[in-house]
Amino acid sequence: MSDSDTPPESETERTIIRQGRDFEQEYRLDASEAGEFLIRLGEQLRDGDELTIVTDEWELPFAFGEPVELEIDFEGVGEPELEIELELPGRTDETAPDVR
């Protein structure tokens, strides 16, 4: 394959993270960048029942259900640390069986 056959980087396909696969990625960001991420995430949570997280390399679509679990953990001894964890259960497309 020659360079002319290689699609531009913007057109290369991202890896889609699908059900049945474990995936974890950790980032160290400045507070303003983390805040922007949380705002965009919050808007998706508020406006629908699906969200998609995307980077240049991968895409993670996720249909979530209820209830959403929010945990706030403050450790004030020594160096203070605040941990905020959001856990979203996956939504199932299953329906209940008929009762006759």
Helices and strands as residue ranges (DSSP letters): G 3-5, G 9-11, E 15-16, H 31-47, E 50-54, E 58-63, E 69-75, E 81-87
